[in-house]
Amino acid sequence: MKDTPWDHGLRVTAEADGLVGHAGAVLLRKLADQAGLTAALGPALARAGKSPLVDRGIALVSMAVAIVLGATSMNDIALLAHHAPVLGAEPSDTTVRRTLELAGPRTLDKAARVRARVRAHVWSLIAATPAGFPWLAVAGKLLAGWLVIDMDATLITAHSGKQGAAPTWKKGYGFHPLGAWLANTTESLAMLLRPGNAGSNTFADHAAVLTAAIRQIPARMRTRLLVRVDGAGASHELISHLLSLASRRRTVLFTCGWMITQASDEQAIRLLPAAAWQAAVDQDGAVQEDKHVAEITHLLSRAAGWPAGLRWIVRRTKPSRRQMRNLTAFERATGWRYSIIVTNIPAAGGIPGVPGSHHAQFIDVLHREHAVVEDRVRTAKAMGLRNLPSKTWTVNCGWVLAASIAADLSAWCRLLGLYDQEDLKDAEPDTLRYRLLSLPARLVRHARARVLKISRTWPWKEAFLACWQRLCALPEPA
């Protein structure tokens, strides 16, 4: 065709040598090795009397690296076999499967201890970068010194019969894992694989995941924690448990969604005087005149049945057309849609070190920031959790572990190597792959050295080189 002359005289062959695709794999593997993760996972996965050809720590990290690159099954580890001249012998899919088959409760506990130890080292490195440790800013207020844990569950569809798969509350079929992420760094702190029919507000599961998440945080940084849970996960037991986590050395604050299920909730809202409603604010601190917030703690009759120190904040917004059909009679009568938050942020003083954080407007926007957990769920599914690859429950538990490690490697790579790259420091998986991880390279040998050459015309070549140099310069753990 005259309009597409680009392919005239073009011939495609498969005869080139020394080419390396997805060269960004070297960044992730270098990071895992330099941080001590690869070496530490080997003993945690070791079995007496077994001497695999490929160290199991390397096998698990290699699978995590492949997941960051876009792998969706164990067979996709073949991509890293292409990197053998650079990374050395990579595990086969059979080796990966045998490694993931070890993911019983004891092995998962050992792996969690390794991850916590390595995380403590990595956080000290992050704090030493020019950007420093990432503290959250909410409504223009910096939560310096506070770590924010977001909990949420999601659904994973199973397209075939798999061990543990079950009907879900959305009338699908598959799994219902529950996870906890650190909002500061976007790391995946804990993930519990559950059958599809697991409850959204099962206390035992929430307590187990929250405990595992806190254990992932270095002991020196557990003194100020803020936990956010949506209404689907709320329960009397969970709130009592959250209150019990505080001690003389540790402050634990939380915000939790509150299901409006009793007439007493609407009665408390009905008793609010018009002057009690205050304009809400958005994430940047700008006033939202069409949305309002008020506190109903003193009007809520069933507050007496809950532990002391709790506060209830109500928010009202104009319902959208889609929400109209789900409004209660009270909401239709008032023309507003209501939602309630329960929190233990004290009315006197608020969050220590954060002036003005006791106001209902700030608590409202702080809890609404919990919506970022949907981004964490989405990125988790973009890195291995969209589908569980095995018919076996234990192997899928191992896959969830590999996906969690992949999320950590992606976060650490940005925080340690790309902190000053405006278009990459907060990049999501697809963007990171497209711009940095999937670039091609050529491996050449010169003077007994190997050189991985990337294109001089690649738009993000400087970011790649800077990231590599920074990761190479990281001090190894003591």
C-alpha positions in Angstrom: 0.0 0.0 0.0 1.3 3.5 -0.8 0.3 4.9 2.6 2.4 2.4 4.6 5.8 2.2 3.0 7.6 1.6 6.3 7.7 -2.2 5.7 9.1 -2.1 2.2 12.3 -4.2 2.1 11.8 -5.2 5.8 12.6 -8.8 6.7 12.2 -10.3 10.2 14.4 -13.1 11.5 15.2 -14.8 14.8 18.9 -15.0 14.4 20.3 -12.2 16.7 22.6 -13.0 19.6 23.3 -11.1 22.8 19.9 -9.4 23.0 18.1 -9.0 26.3 14.4 -8.1 26.5 12.8 -6.7 29.7 16.2 -5.5 30.8 14.6 -3.8 33.8 14.7 -7.3 35.5 18.3 -6.5 36.5 17.0 -3.6 38.6 14.6 -5.7 40.6 17.0 -8.7 41.0 19.8 -6.3 42.1 17.5 -4.7 44.6 16.4 -8.1 46.1 20.0 -9.3 46.3 21.4 -6.0 47.7 18.7 -5.7 50.3 19.5 -9.2 51.5 16.1 -10.7 50.6 17.3 -13.4 48.2 20.0 -14.7 50.5 17.7 -14.7 53.6 14.8 -16.5 51.8 17.0 -19.5 50.9 17.4 -20.8 54.5 13.7 -20.0 55.2 12.7 -22.3 52.4 15.3 -25.0 52.9 14.3 -28.6 53.7 16.5 -31.1 55.5 18.2 -33.5 53.1 17.2 -31.5 50.0 19.8 -29.8 47.8 18.0 -28.2 44.8 20.0 -27.2 41.9 18.6 -23.7 42.1 18.4 -22.1 45.6 14.8 -21.8 46.6 15.3 -18.1 47.7 16.4 -17.4 44.1 13.4 -19.3 42.8 10.9 -17.3 44.9 12.6 -13.9 44.1 12.8 -14.8 40.4 9.1 -15.5 40.4 8.4 -12.2 42.1 10.6 -10.4 39.6 8.7 -12.1 36.7 5.4 -11.0 38.3 6.5 -7.4 38.4 7.4 -7.8 34.7 3.8 -9.0 34.0 3.9 -12.8 34.6 0.5 -14.3 35.2 1.5 -18.0 35.5 4.4 -20.1 36.6 5.2 -20.9 33.0 6.0 -17.2 32.5 9.3 -17.8 34.4 10.6 -18.8 31.0 11.0 -15.1 30.3 13.9 -15.0 32.9 15.6 -17.9 31.2 16.3 -15.4 28.5 18.3 -13.5 31.1 20.6 -16.4 32.0 23.7 -14.7 30.4 23.0 -11.7 32.8 21.4 -13.2 35.9 22.7 -16.7 35.8 20.7 -19.9 35.7 17.1 -19.2 36.4 14.6 -21.7 37.8 12.3 -23.7 35.6 8.5 -23.6 36.1 8.8 -27.0 37.8 11.3 -25.6 40.2 9.1 -22.7 40.9 6.1 -24.9 41.5 8.1 -27.0 44.0 9.1 -23.9 45.8 5.6 -22.5 46.0 4.4 -26.0 47.2 6.3 -25.3 50.4 4.0 -22.5 51.4 2.4 -24.1 54.4 1.8 -22.1 57.7 5.3 -22.8 59.0 7.1 -21.7 55.9 4.9 -18.7 55.5 5.7 -17.6 59.0 9.5 -18.0 58.3 9.1 -16.0 55.1 7.2 -13.3 57.0 10.0 -13.0 59.5 12.6 -12.7 56.7 10.5 -10.0 55.0 10.2 -8.0 58.3 13.9 -8.1 58.9 14.7 -7.0 55.3 12.0 -4.4 55.5 13.6 -2.8 58.5 16.9 -2.5 56.6 15.2 -1.1 53.5 13.3 1.5 55.5 16.5 2.8 57.0 17.9 3.2 53.5 14.7 4.9 52.4 14.9 7.3 55.3 18.5 8.1 54.3 17.6 9.2 50.7 17.2 12.9 49.9 13.5 12.4 49.7 13.3 10.8 53.2 10.7 8.4 54.5 7.3 9.2 52.9 4.9 10.6 55.5 1.3 11.1 54.4 -0.2 14.5 53.9 -4.0 14.8 54.4 -6.0 18.0 53.8 -2.7 20.0 53.9 -1.6 18.4 57.2 1.5 16.3 57.4 1.2 13.1 59.5 4.9 13.0 60.3 5.8 9.9 62.4 2.5 8.1 61.6 2.2 4.9 59.7 -1.1 4.3 58.0 -2.4 0.7 57.5 -5.3 0.2 55.1 -7.2 -3.1 55.2 -9.5 -4.4 52.5 -10.7 -7.6 50.9 -11.1 -8.3 47.2 -12.5 -11.0 44.9 -10.4 -13.2 42.6 -12.4 -15.1 40.0 -11.6 -18.8 39.4 -12.3 -19.9 35.9 -11.9 -23.6 36.7 -12.2 -25.9 39.7 -9.5 -25.0 42.2 -9.0 -26.1 45.8 -10.6 -23.6 48.1 -12.6 -21.8 45.5 -16.3 -21.1 46.4 -19.3 -19.0 45.5 -18.7 -15.3 46.3 -21.1 -12.7 47.7 -21.2 -11.1 44.2 -22.6 -14.4 42.8 -19.2 -15.2 41.3 -16.9 -18.1 42.0 -13.3 -18.0 43.3 -11.4 -16.5 46.3 -11.9 -13.7 48.7 -8.4 -12.7 50.1 -8.0 -10.1 52.8 -4.9 -7.8 52.7 -3.2 -4.9 54.5 -1.1 -2.3 52.8 1.0 0.6 54.1 -0.3 3.8 52.6 3.0 5.5 53.2 5.0 3.3 50.9 2.3 1.2 49.1 4.0 -2.0 50.4 1.9 -5.2 50.8 2.3 -5.9 54.5 0.1 -9.0 54.7 -2.3 -11.0 52.6 -4.5 -13.9 53.7 -5.9 -16.2 51.0 -9.5 -17.2 51.8 -12.2 -19.1 50.1 -14.7 -17.2 48.0 -17.5 -17.5 50.6 -15.3 -16.0 53.4 -17.2 -13.2 55.2 -16.4 -9.5 54.7 -16.3 -8.7 58.4 -15.0 -12.0 59.9 -13.1 -10.8 63.0 -10.6 -13.6 63.2 -9.4 -13.0 59.7 -9.1 -9.2 60.3 -7.2 -9.8 63.5 -4.8 -12.2 61.9 -4.0 -10.0 59.0 -3.7 -6.9 61.2 -1.3 -8.7 63.5 0.8 -9.9 60.6 0.9 -6.4 59.1 2.1 -4.9 62.4 4.8 -7.5 62.7 6.1 -6.4 59.3 6.7 -2.9 60.7 10.1 -2.4 62.3 9.8 -2.3 66.1 11.3 1.2 66.3 8.4 2.5 64.1 5.4 0.8 65.7 4.8 3.6 68.2 2.3 5.6 66.1 -0.1 3.6 64.0 -3.3 4.6 62.2 -5.5 1.8 60.9 -8.3 2.4 58.4 -11.1 -0.1 57.6 -14.2 0.3 55.5 -17.7 -0.4 56.6 -17.7 -3.9 55.2 -15.0 -5.0 57.6 -16.4 -3.3 60.7 -17.6 -5.3 63.7 -17.9 -4.8 67.4 -15.1 -7.3 68.0 -12.7 -5.6 65.5 -13.2 -2.2 67.1 -12.6 -3.6 70.6 -9.5 -5.3 69.3 -8.2 -2.1 67.7 -8.7 -0.3 71.1 -6.8 -3.1 72.8 -3.7 -2.6 70.7 -2.7 0.7 72.3 -0.2 0.7 75.2 2.1 3.1 77.0 4.6 2.8 74.3 2.3 2.6 71.3 -0.6 4.8 70.1 -3.0 3.1 67.8 -5.7 5.2 66.3 -8.3 4.1 63.7 -11.2 5.2 61.5 -13.8 2.6 60.5 -16.9 2.7 58.4 -20.2 2.3 60.2 -23.1 0.5 58.7 -26.3 2.5 59.2 -28.6 -0.3 60.1 -30.6 0.9 63.1 -33.2 3.6 63.5 -31.1 5.1 66.3 -28.5 6.2 63.8 -31.1 8.1 61.7 -32.6 9.4 64.9 -29.3 10.9 66.0 -28.9 12.6 62.6 -32.5 13.9 62.8 -31.7 15.5 66.2 -28.7 17.5 64.8 -29.4 21.2 64.6 -28.8 22.9 61.3 -25.9 24.9 62.8 -24.1 21.6 63.6 -23.4 20.8 60.0 -20.1 22.2 58.7 -18.8 22.2 55.1 -16.5 19.3 54.3 -13.0 19.6 52.9 -11.3 17.7 50.1 -7.9 16.0 50.1 -6.2 19.3 49.3 -8.0 21.1 52.2 -10.3 23.0 49.9 -13.9 23.6 51.2 -16.7 21.6 49.6 -19.8 23.7 50.1 -22.2 21.0 48.8 -21.0 18.4 51.3 -21.3 18.6 55.1 -19.9 16.9 58.2 -21.1 16.8 61.9 -20.5 14.8 65.0 -23.3 12.7 66.5 -21.5 11.0 69.4 -23.6 12.9 72.0 -26.9 12.0 70.2 -26.3 8.4 69.4 -28.3 6.2 71.8 -26.5 3.0 71.1 -23.1 4.6 71.8 -23.6 3.5 75.4 -23.2 -0.1 74.3 -19.7 0.5 72.9 -16.3 1.1 74.6 -15.6 4.6 76.0 -13.6 7.0 73.9 -15.3 6.4 70.6 -16.6 9.1 68.4 -19.1 9.0 65.5 -18.9 11.4 62.5 -21.6 11.7 60.0 -21.2 13.0 56.4 -24.0 14.0 54.1 -23.8 14.4 50.3 -26.3 14.9 47.5 -27.1 11.4 46.0 -26.2 10.6 42.5 -28.7 9.2 40.1 -27.3 5.7 40.5 -27.6 6.0 44.3 -31.2 7.2 44.3 -32.7 3.7 44.2 -30.8 2.6 47.3 -31.8 5.5 49.6 -33.7 4.9 52.8 -37.0 6.5 53.4 -35.3 9.0 55.8 -32.7 9.9 53.1 -35.4 10.4 50.5 -37.3 12.7 52.9 -34.2 14.8 53.6 -32.7 14.7 50.1 -29.3 13.7 51.4 -27.3 10.5 51.5 -25.6 9.8 54.8 -22.5 7.8 55.9 -21.0 7.4 59.4 -17.5 6.9 60.6 -16.5 5.6 64.0 -13.1 6.6 65.4 -11.0 6.8 68.5 -9.2 10.0 67.5 -9.8 12.0 70.7 -11.9 15.2 70.6 -9.3 16.8 72.9 -6.0 17.2 70.9 -6.8 14.9 68.0 -3.8 13.0 66.5 -0.7 13.9 68.5 1.6 16.2 66.5 -1.1 17.1 63.9 -2.9 20.4 64.8 -6.6 20.6 64.0 -6.9 16.8 63.5 -9.6 16.6 66.2 -12.1 18.4 63.9 -14.9 16.3 62.3 -13.9 17.7 58.9 -10.4 16.4 59.1 -11.5 12.9 60.4 -13.9 12.7 57.5 -11.3 13.5 54.9 -8.7 11.2 56.6 -11.1 8.3 56.4 -12.1 9.0 52.8 -8.4 8.9 51.9 -8.8 5.2 52.7 -10.1 4.9 49.2 -6.5 4.7 48.0 -6.7 1.1 49.1 -8.6 0.4 45.9 -5.5 1.5 44.0 -3.5 -1.0 46.0 -6.0 -3.7 45.2 -5.9 -2.8 41.5 -2.1 -2.7 41.4 -2.0 -6.0 43.3 -4.2 -7.6 40.6 -1.9 -6.0 38.0 1.0 -7.9 39.7 -0.1 -11.4 40.1 -3.4 -11.4 41.9 -5.8 -11.2 39.0 -5.8 -15.0 38.7 -4.4 -17.7 40.9 -2.5 -20.1 38.6 -2.8 -23.5 40.4 -5.5 -26.0 41.3 -3.7 -26.5 44.6 -4.4 -24.3 47.6 -0.8 -24.4 49.0 0.7 -23.5 45.6 -1.7 -20.6 45.4 -0.7 -19.5 48.9 2.9 -19.5 47.6 1.8 -17.4 44.6 0.2 -14.9 46.9 3.5 -14.7 48.8 5.4 -14.1 45.6 2.9 -11.4 44.5 3.3 -9.7 47.9 7.1 -9.7 47.4 6.6 -8.4 43.9 4.6 -5.4 45.3 7.4 -4.7 47.8 10.1 -4.8 45.2 8.2 -2.4 43.0 7.7 0.0 45.9 11.3 -0.2 47.0 12.6 0.3 43.5 10.7 3.6 43.3 11.5 4.7 46.8 15.2 3.9 46.6 16.1 4.4 42.9 13.5 6.7 41.4 12.6 9.1 44.2 13.5 12.2 42.1 11.9 11.1 38.9 8.6 12.9 38.7 7.1 10.6 36.1 8.2 7.4 37.7 8.4 7.8 41.5 4.7 7.1 41.9 4.3 5.1 38.7 1.8 2.2 38.6 2.9 -1.3 37.4 1.9 -0.8 33.7 3.6 2.6 33.5 6.7 1.2 35.2 6.9 -1.7 32.8 6.3 0.4 29.7 8.8 3.1 30.5 11.5 1.3 32.5 11.3 -2.4 32.9 10.5 -3.6 29.3 13.3 -1.7 27.5 15.6 -3.9 25.3 19.3 -4.1 25.7 22.3 -5.8 24.2 24.8 -7.8 26.3 28.4 -7.5 25.1 31.7 -8.7 26.5 34.8 -6.6 26.7 38.0 -7.0 28.6 36.7 -9.9 30.7 33.6 -7.8 31.7 30.0 -7.9 30.7 28.2 -4.7 29.6 24.5 -4.4 29.3 23.9 -1.7 26.7 20.5 0.1 26.5 19.6 2.4 23.6 20.9 5.9 23.7 17.6 7.1 22.3 15.4 5.5 25.0 13.4 8.3 26.7 13.9 7.1 30.2 17.6 5.9 29.8 18.8 8.4 32.4 16.3 7.2 35.0 17.3 3.6 34.3 21.0 4.3 34.8 20.4 6.4 37.9 18.3 3.7 39.4 20.9 1.0 38.7 23.7 3.1 40.2 21.7 3.9 43.3 20.8 0.2 43.8 24.4 -0.9 43.3 25.5 1.6 46.0 23.1 0.3 48.7 24.9 -1.0 51.7 24.3 -4.6 52.4 22.5 -5.5 55.7 24.6 -6.1 58.7 
